């Protein structure tokens, strides 16, 4: 078999496996449903899966997998795979919605028929109590009326004696009377809506998942292919003359980008696999903590719910300083695999925890492991040979992190609704451990030690008291609200949805929306912001914090499950540009510049993690005022803090010009 034939076969197998994984997840999502509900949709899904595999067979056998210069057409491969996956899910979506709608309506009529049979055999003096017990989610009220419409018996005793209107659910009952049912018009609609949202969530996350899998497959084969193609062009002058100069330069550039340590080359895939596996359980940590037995008497449930997350963040902070030493002495694989083992062990222990104390210890173990992995990933970009490769590493790292978070949190929430929290903890632990299989095959490399900068060490410029005050106030008034607000998604929303009768899937969807906006709104907004200069660029910091405050206000506006989604979207939009703007402003402050770039970044990372650690406790304190009043108070406080720093900054600017 030729090299191109092997490549086609490899990509074909990977694509078919991706299709099978997506189809299997759709089956798992509905595995607990009655057979009469799933029989036809599952048959449709099986047929569509087979057709899709046949389509992929034809595409990889004869389709445009390579361009005329022998390079992989990644756009064509992605487009083909995404098309068949989307077609499968949309077709399954309409089929299962149609069947569910029929079954729900049939169930309503079955309940009515059974209620009539039961009521007809009951003595008249006990009918009122019986009718009340027969009411269900779908049937809100049952009344028995005489021929003139006067209510004789009812589940709602307050309407007995009044005249009831004739409805479509009115039937003859015994002699000279009728039985009337009031059916909730939103019952079927809400059930269908819940199913539709779950399927839509799976569709979006499967797109993220498929893109990452295709990229992984392409990167596995493209490095060797590019080397062979470039070598052929260099040895065969006639062949070289047939290719345009710009195309030849693209091939050279792609080889240059591929000619880096494997850890940096696969940084996006490593980040995706780790965050996907470890974030499966992230959407329900506060809910689990709140439900566990708390050995500390007198502690509020909302406060207890925040302790595991804070313990996790605290141990993450402790790993910041240890990881760098391990990277320089042992290479990147040792701290990363150690982190994977700790995260897996902590997640498994979380599933087995029987009280809050054990759960907090388990999450602390997860936090320590997460810190090793997180800091290793951040330092992998430093393996680049030049600034361009390092910048590319940071960009790929962010893409992998947020794709993994989107897929993990949303799919984990759906699985938790179907199988329960404990099962998702087990799945997350196994998947995290499996990530090490991918890591083991990569080469190890030591973190290059940075040379001390004599200019920075000998820097003697004095920093004024006002400069130090500016740093302190920026941390307290600007960085603190932005870091604490991170707990809105991980701590507040799970508790809010739980209190409002929402599901854990709602939490996963809101986190997914946040991640999507963070990934896709960021580049566009960053291009616009990069064109701003002077005061306009500086004031984006205030805009960022004010948008955060505004996002926290939406749950205050009403008791709706929709408003938190708006908050998550607004927060994602703010963070998409705010992270970079805030970091750059902080690093540009005179007192911070004296530390040098590397120390400044370490200090900033530590400050943010410590502030994130206290975030749940700040929200817990606010929630003592109530879920809506408390978050409203925080929003107002954050807005006042941003305005206060703006006033301070303007005063400092005026004093410098005098």
C-alpha positions in Angstrom: 0.0 0.0 0.0 1.3 3.5 -0.9 2.0 6.1 1.7 -1.1 8.1 0.6 -3.2 5.0 0.8 -2.1 4.3 4.3 -2.9 7.9 5.2 -6.4 7.6 3.7 -7.0 4.4 5.7 -5.7 5.9 8.9 -8.0 9.0 8.6 -10.9 6.8 7.5 -10.6 4.6 10.6 -10.4 7.6 12.9 -13.4 9.3 11.2 -15.5 6.2 11.4 -14.6 5.7 15.1 -15.6 9.4 15.8 -19.0 8.7 14.1 -19.5 5.6 16.2 -18.6 7.5 19.4 -21.2 10.2 18.7 -23.9 7.6 17.8 -23.1 5.6 20.9 -23.4 8.7 23.1 -26.9 9.4 21.6 -27.8 5.8 22.5 -26.4 6.2 26.1 -28.3 9.5 26.5 -31.6 7.6 25.9 -30.7 4.2 27.3 -33.0 4.5 30.4 -36.1 5.4 28.3 -38.9 2.8 27.6 -38.3 0.5 24.6 -41.5 1.8 22.8 -40.0 5.2 22.9 -36.5 4.3 21.6 -37.1 1.4 19.2 -37.8 3.5 16.1 -35.3 6.3 16.8 -32.6 3.8 17.5 -33.3 1.9 14.2 -33.1 5.3 12.4 -29.9 6.1 14.1 -28.4 2.7 13.2 -29.3 3.1 9.5 -27.9 6.7 9.4 -24.7 5.6 11.1 -24.2 2.8 8.5 -24.9 5.3 5.6 -22.5 7.8 7.1 -19.8 5.2 7.3 -20.4 4.2 3.7 -20.2 7.9 2.7 -16.9 8.3 4.6 -15.6 5.1 2.8 -16.3 6.7 -0.6 -14.8 10.0 0.4 -11.5 8.6 1.7 -11.3 6.2 -1.2 -11.8 8.7 -4.0 -12.5 12.1 -2.5 -10.3 15.2 -2.3 -8.2 14.2 0.7 -5.0 15.7 -0.8 -4.5 18.9 -2.8 -2.5 18.9 -6.1 0.7 19.4 -4.2 0.2 16.4 -2.0 -0.8 18.3 1.2 -3.7 17.2 3.3 -7.0 19.0 2.7 -7.9 19.4 6.4 -10.9 21.7 5.5 -12.4 19.0 3.3 -11.9 16.3 5.9 -13.4 18.4 8.6 -16.3 19.5 6.5 -17.2 16.0 5.4 -17.1 14.5 8.9 -19.0 17.4 10.5 -21.7 17.2 7.7 -22.4 13.5 8.3 -22.4 13.9 12.1 -24.8 16.9 12.0 -27.1 15.0 9.5 -27.2 12.0 11.9 -28.0 14.1 14.9 -30.6 16.3 13.3 -32.4 13.3 11.8 -32.3 11.5 15.1 -33.4 14.7 16.8 -36.6 15.1 14.8 -37.4 11.3 15.0 -37.1 11.1 18.8 -39.0 14.4 19.3 -41.8 13.1 17.1 -42.0 9.8 19.0 -41.8 11.5 22.4 -44.5 13.9 21.6 -46.9 11.1 20.6 -46.0 9.1 23.7 -46.5 12.1 26.0 -49.9 12.9 24.6 -50.8 9.2 24.7 -49.7 9.1 28.4 -52.0 12.0 29.2 -55.0 10.2 27.7 -54.0 7.0 29.5 -53.9 8.8 32.8 -57.3 10.3 32.2 -58.8 6.9 31.3 -57.3 5.3 34.4 -58.5 8.2 36.6 -62.1 7.9 35.3 -62.1 4.1 36.0 -60.8 4.6 39.6 -63.2 7.5 40.3 -66.2 5.6 39.0 -65.8 2.8 41.6 -65.3 5.2 44.6 -68.1 6.2 47.0 -69.3 9.7 46.5 -68.4 11.0 50.0 -64.7 10.2 49.4 -64.5 11.6 45.9 -62.9 15.0 46.8 -59.9 13.4 48.5 -59.6 10.8 45.7 -59.6 13.5 43.0 -56.8 15.4 44.7 -54.7 12.3 45.0 -55.2 11.5 41.3 -53.7 14.8 40.1 -50.3 14.5 38.4 -47.7 16.7 36.7 -49.8 16.7 33.5 -53.2 16.9 35.2 -53.5 19.9 37.5 -57.2 19.7 38.5 -60.1 17.2 38.3 -63.8 18.1 38.8 -67.1 16.3 38.6 -70.0 18.5 37.5 -73.8 18.0 37.1 -75.5 18.5 33.7 -75.7 22.3 34.2 -71.9 22.6 34.8 -72.0 23.1 38.6 -69.0 21.6 40.4 -70.1 18.8 42.7 -66.7 17.3 43.6 -63.2 18.6 42.8 -59.5 18.2 43.7 -59.6 22.0 44.3 -62.2 22.3 47.0 -62.5 26.1 46.7 -64.4 25.8 43.3 -67.0 23.3 44.6 -70.4 24.9 43.9 -69.2 27.2 41.2 -69.9 26.8 37.5 -67.1 25.2 35.5 -66.4 25.7 31.8 -66.6 22.8 29.4 -63.1 21.7 28.1 -61.8 19.3 25.5 -61.0 16.9 28.4 -64.7 16.6 29.6 -66.2 13.1 29.6 -69.5 11.5 30.8 -69.3 10.2 34.3 -71.9 7.9 35.9 -75.5 9.1 35.6 -76.3 12.8 34.9 -72.8 14.0 35.6 -69.5 14.7 33.8 -65.8 14.6 34.8 -63.6 17.4 33.7 -59.8 17.4 33.6 -57.5 20.5 33.5 -54.4 19.5 31.7 -51.2 21.6 32.0 -50.7 23.1 28.5 -47.0 23.4 29.1 -46.4 19.8 30.3 -45.7 18.3 26.9 -44.0 21.4 25.6 -41.6 21.5 28.6 -40.7 17.8 28.3 -40.0 18.3 24.6 -38.0 21.4 25.2 -35.8 19.6 27.7 -35.1 16.8 25.3 -34.4 19.3 22.4 -32.0 21.2 24.6 -30.1 18.1 25.5 -29.8 17.0 21.9 -28.7 20.5 20.8 -26.0 20.4 23.5 -24.8 17.1 22.3 -24.7 18.5 18.7 -22.6 21.5 19.7 -20.2 19.5 21.8 -19.9 16.8 19.2 -18.7 19.4 16.7 -16.0 20.5 19.2 -15.1 16.9 19.8 -14.9 16.0 16.1 -12.8 19.0 15.2 -10.2 18.1 17.8 -10.1 14.5 16.8 -9.6 15.4 13.1 -6.9 17.8 14.1 -5.2 15.1 16.1 -5.3 12.6 13.2 -4.0 15.2 10.7 -1.2 16.3 13.0 -0.2 12.6 13.5 0.4 12.2 9.8 1.1 15.6 8.4 4.6 16.1 9.9 6.1 13.1 8.1 4.2 13.9 4.9 5.4 17.5 4.8 9.1 16.3 5.2 8.7 13.9 2.3 7.0 16.4 0.0 9.6 19.1 0.7 12.5 16.6 0.2 11.0 15.5 -3.2 10.8 19.2 -4.3 14.3 19.8 -3.2 15.7 16.8 -5.1 13.6 17.1 -8.2 14.1 20.5 -9.9 11.5 19.8 -12.6 8.9 19.1 -10.0 10.0 22.1 -8.0 9.5 24.4 -11.0 5.9 23.3 -11.3 4.9 24.6 -7.9 4.2 28.3 -7.3 6.7 30.1 -5.0 4.0 31.1 -2.5 2.8 27.4 -2.2 6.4 26.2 -1.7 6.9 28.8 1.1 3.7 27.6 2.8 5.0 24.0 2.8 8.3 25.2 4.3 6.5 27.2 6.9 4.3 24.2 7.9 7.4 22.1 8.3 9.0 24.8 10.4 5.9 24.8 12.7 6.0 21.0 12.9 9.8 20.9 13.7 9.3 21.5 17.4 9.3 19.2 20.5 6.3 16.8 20.4 5.0 18.3 23.7 4.5 21.7 22.1 3.4 20.2 18.7 0.6 18.4 20.4 -0.1 21.0 23.1 -3.7 21.6 21.9 -4.6 17.9 21.9 -3.0 17.4 25.3 -4.9 20.3 26.8 -8.2 19.1 25.2 -7.9 15.6 26.4 -7.0 16.7 30.0 -9.7 19.3 30.3 -12.4 17.2 28.7 -11.7 14.3 31.1 -11.2 16.3 34.3 -14.1 18.8 33.7 -16.8 16.1 33.3 -17.7 16.5 37.0 -17.2 20.3 37.2 -20.8 21.4 36.9 -22.2 19.7 40.0 -19.4 19.9 42.7 -21.3 22.5 44.9 -24.5 20.5 44.7 -22.8 17.3 45.8 -21.0 19.2 48.7 -24.3 20.7 49.8 -26.0 17.3 49.9 -23.3 15.5 51.9 -23.3 15.1 55.7 -21.5 18.1 57.2 -19.6 17.3 60.5 -19.3 21.0 61.3 -22.4 22.0 63.2 -23.9 25.5 62.5 -22.3 25.9 59.1 -24.7 27.1 56.4 -25.3 24.7 53.5 -24.3 27.4 51.0 -21.0 27.9 52.8 -20.3 24.2 52.9 -20.9 24.0 49.2 -18.0 26.4 48.5 -15.4 24.7 50.6 -14.4 21.9 48.1 -13.8 24.4 45.3 -11.7 26.6 47.5 -9.6 23.7 48.7 -9.1 22.7 45.1 -7.9 26.2 44.2 -5.6 26.4 47.3 -3.8 23.2 46.4 -3.6 24.4 42.8 -1.7 27.5 44.1 0.7 25.3 46.0 1.6 23.4 42.8 2.6 26.6 41.0 6.0 26.8 42.6 6.7 23.1 42.7 6.0 22.4 39.1 8.7 24.8 37.7 11.4 23.0 39.7 10.1 19.6 38.5 10.0 20.8 34.9 13.7 21.9 35.0 14.9 18.7 36.7 12.6 15.9 35.5 11.1 17.2 32.3 7.5 17.9 31.5 6.2 14.3 31.5 6.8 13.6 35.2 4.8 16.5 36.7 2.1 16.1 34.1 1.6 12.3 34.5 1.8 12.8 38.3 -0.9 15.4 38.0 -3.1 13.1 35.9 -2.7 10.3 38.6 -3.6 12.7 41.4 -6.6 14.1 39.5 -7.8 10.6 38.7 -7.3 9.5 42.3 -9.1 12.6 43.7 -12.0 12.2 41.4 -12.4 8.5 42.3 -12.2 9.4 45.9 -14.9 12.1 45.4 -17.3 9.5 44.1 -16.7 7.4 47.3 -16.9 10.3 49.8 -19.6 9.8 52.4 -19.3 13.2 54.2 -18.1 16.7 53.5 -14.7 16.3 55.1 -13.7 13.4 52.9 -15.1 15.2 49.8 -13.0 18.3 50.6 -9.9 16.2 50.9 -10.7 14.5 47.6 -11.1 17.9 45.8 -7.9 19.2 47.4 -6.1 16.2 45.9 -7.7 17.0 42.5 -6.6 20.6 42.9 -3.0 19.5 43.5 -3.0 17.3 40.4 -4.7 20.0 38.4 -2.0 22.5 39.5 0.7 20.2 38.2 -1.0 19.7 34.8 -2.1 23.3 34.4 1.4 24.8 35.1 3.0 22.1 32.9 0.7 23.1 30.0 1.5 26.8 30.6 5.2 26.2 30.5 5.1 23.9 27.4 4.8 27.0 25.2 8.3 28.0 26.4 9.7 24.9 24.6 9.4 26.9 21.4 12.6 27.8 19.7 11.6 31.4 19.1 9.0 34.0 20.1 6.8 33.0 17.1 6.6 29.3 18.2 6.0 30.3 21.8 3.1 32.6 20.7 1.7 29.8 18.6 1.9 27.5 21.6 -0.1 29.9 23.8 -2.8 30.2 21.1 -3.1 26.4 20.7 -3.1 25.9 24.4 -6.1 28.3 24.9 -8.0 26.6 22.0 -7.5 23.2 23.5 -8.4 24.3 27.1 -11.7 25.9 26.2 -12.7 23.2 23.7 -12.1 20.6 26.4 -13.9 22.5 29.0 -16.9 23.0 26.7 -17.2 19.4 25.9 -16.4 18.1 29.4 -18.7 20.2 31.5 -21.8 20.0 29.2 -21.6 16.3 28.5 -20.8 15.6 32.1 -23.9 17.5 33.1 -26.1 15.4 30.7 -24.6 12.2 31.9 -25.2 13.2 35.5 -28.9 13.7 34.8 -29.1 10.3 33.2 -26.9 8.2 35.5 -26.2 10.2 38.6 -23.2 12.1 40.0 -21.3 9.1 41.2 -21.2 7.5 37.8 -19.8 10.6 36.2 -17.1 10.8 38.8 -16.0 7.3 37.9 -16.1 8.1 34.2 -14.1 11.2 34.7 -11.5 9.3 36.8 -11.1 6.6 34.1 -10.9 9.1 31.2 -8.3 11.2 33.1 -6.2 8.1 33.6 -6.5 7.2 29.9 -5.0 10.5 28.9 -1.7 9.3 30.2 -1.7 6.6 27.5 -1.4 9.4 24.9 1.2 11.3 26.9 3.6 8.2 27.4 4.3 7.9 23.7 5.6 11.6 23.4 9.2 12.5 24.0 10.3 14.0 27.3 12.0 17.4 27.4 13.5 19.6 30.2 12.2 23.1 30.6 15.0 25.4 29.3 16.4 27.5 32.2 16.1 31.2 31.7 19.2 33.3 32.0 19.2 36.0 34.6 18.8 39.4 33.1 21.5 41.6 34.5 19.6 44.7 33.6 16.6 43.6 35.7 18.7 42.4 38.6 20.7 45.7 38.8 17.7 47.9 38.3 17.9 50.6 40.9 15.1 52.9 39.7 13.0 53.9 42.7 9.3 53.2 42.7 7.1 55.9 44.3 4.6 55.3 47.0 1.8 56.3 44.6 3.0 53.6 42.2 2.8 50.9 44.9 -0.7 52.2 45.9 -1.8 51.9 42.3 -0.8 48.3 42.1 -2.5 47.5 45.4 -5.8 49.3 44.4 -5.8 47.6 41.0 -5.5 44.2 42.6 -8.3 44.9 45.2 -10.7 47.0 43.0 -10.2 45.4 39.5 -8.5 42.0 39.6 -10.3 40.8 42.7 -13.9 41.3 41.3 -12.9 39.6 38.0 -11.3 36.6 39.7 -14.1 36.2 42.3 -16.7 36.4 39.4 -15.3 33.1 38.1 -17.2 31.4 41.0 -20.5 32.6 39.4 -20.3 29.7 36.9 -18.8 27.0 39.1 -20.5 27.8 42.4 -23.5 30.1 42.1 -25.2 28.7 39.0 -25.4 25.1 40.2 -27.0 26.2 43.4 -29.3 28.7 41.7 -30.6 26.2 39.1 -31.1 23.7 41.9 -33.1 26.1 43.9 -35.2 27.1 40.9 -36.1 23.5 39.9 -33.6 23.5 37.0 -31.4 20.5 36.2 -27.6 20.0 36.3 -27.8 20.0 32.5 -28.8 23.7 32.7 -25.4 24.3 34.4 -23.5 22.5 31.7 -25.3 24.4 29.0 -24.6 27.8 30.6 -20.9 26.9 31.0 -20.8 25.7 27.4 -22.2 29.1 26.2 -19.6 30.9 28.3 -16.8 28.8 26.7 -18.1 29.3 23.1 -18.2 33.0 23.5 -14.8 33.0 25.2 -13.3 31.2 22.2 -15.1 32.8 19.3 -15.9 36.4 20.5 -12.3 36.9 21.8 -10.4 37.1 18.5 -12.9 39.6 16.9 -13.0 41.8 20.0 -9.3 41.6 20.5 -8.7 42.9 16.9 -11.0 45.9 17.6 -9.4 46.6 21.0 -5.8 46.3 19.6 -6.6 49.4 17.4 -7.4 51.5 20.4 -4.7 53.7 21.9 -4.0 55.7 25.0 -6.9 56.4 27.3 -9.4 54.5 25.1 -7.4 51.3 25.6 -6.9 52.0 29.3 -10.6 52.5 29.8 -11.4 49.0 28.4 -10.4 47.8 31.8 -13.3 49.7 33.4 -15.7 48.5 30.7 -14.6 44.9 31.4 -15.4 45.1 35.1 -18.6 47.0 34.6 -19.8 44.2 32.1 -19.0 41.7 34.8 -21.2 43.6 37.3 -23.9 43.8 34.7 -23.8 40.1 34.0 -24.4 39.4 37.8 -27.5 41.6 37.7 -29.6 39.4 35.4 -30.6 36.8 37.9 -31.9 39.7 40.1 -34.4 40.7 37.4 -36.8 37.8 37.8 -37.2 34.1 38.8 -36.4 32.7 35.4 -34.2 29.9 34.2 -33.4 31.9 31.1 -31.7 34.9 32.8 -28.7 33.0 34.1 -28.0 31.9 30.5 -27.8 35.6 29.6 -25.4 36.2 32.5 -23.2 33.4 31.3 -23.1 34.8 27.7 -22.3 38.3 28.9 -19.6 37.0 31.3 -18.1 34.9 28.5 -18.0 38.0 26.2 -16.4 40.1 28.9 -13.7 37.5 29.7 -13.0 36.9 26.0 -11.2 40.3 25.8 -10.9 41.2 29.5 -8.3 38.6 30.5 -5.7 39.9 28.1 -6.5 43.6 28.7 -6.3 43.3 32.5 -3.1 41.3 32.4 -1.4 43.8 30.1 -2.5 46.7 32.2 -1.2 45.1 35.4 2.1 44.1 33.8 2.5 47.7 32.5 2.3 49.3 35.9 5.7 50.8 36.9 5.9 49.0 40.2 5.2 45.6 38.5 7.6 46.3 35.6 10.5 46.5 38.1 10.0 42.8 38.8 10.6 41.8 35.2 8.2 39.8 32.9 8.7 36.3 34.3 8.3 37.2 37.9 5.4 39.5 37.2 3.5 36.7 35.4 4.1 34.3 38.3 2.9 36.9 40.8 -0.2 37.6 38.7 -1.0 33.9 38.4 -0.7 33.4 42.1 -2.8 36.5 43.0 -5.6 35.4 40.6 -5.7 31.8 42.0 -5.8 33.0 45.6 -8.6 35.3 44.7 -10.5 32.5 42.9 -10.0 30.4 46.1 -12.0 32.9 48.2 -14.6 33.4 45.5 -17.0 30.7 46.7 -16.9 32.1 50.3 -17.7 35.6 48.9 -20.7 34.2 47.0 -21.7 32.2 50.1 -21.7 35.3 52.3 -23.8 37.1 49.6 -26.3 34.3 49.5 -27.2 34.8 53.1 -29.2 37.7 51.7 -31.0 35.3 49.2 -30.1 34.0 45.8 -31.3 37.1 44.0 -30.6 39.8 46.6 -27.2 38.5 47.3 -26.0 38.4 43.7 -27.5 41.9 43.2 -25.4 43.2 46.2 -22.3 41.7 44.6 -23.1 43.3 41.3 -23.5 46.7 42.8 -20.3 46.3 44.9 -18.2 45.3 41.8 -19.6 48.3 39.9 -18.7 50.7 42.7 -15.2 49.2 42.9 -14.6 49.8 39.2 -15.8 53.4 39.4 -13.6 53.9 42.5 -10.5 52.8 40.6 -11.4 54.9 37.6 -11.6 58.0 39.9 -8.2 57.1 41.5 -6.6 56.6 38.1 -7.9 59.9 36.9 -6.6 61.7 40.0 -3.1 60.1 39.6 -3.1 61.1 36.0 -3.9 64.7 36.9 -1.2 64.8 39.6 1.5 63.5 37.2 0.7 66.3 34.7 1.2 69.0 37.2 
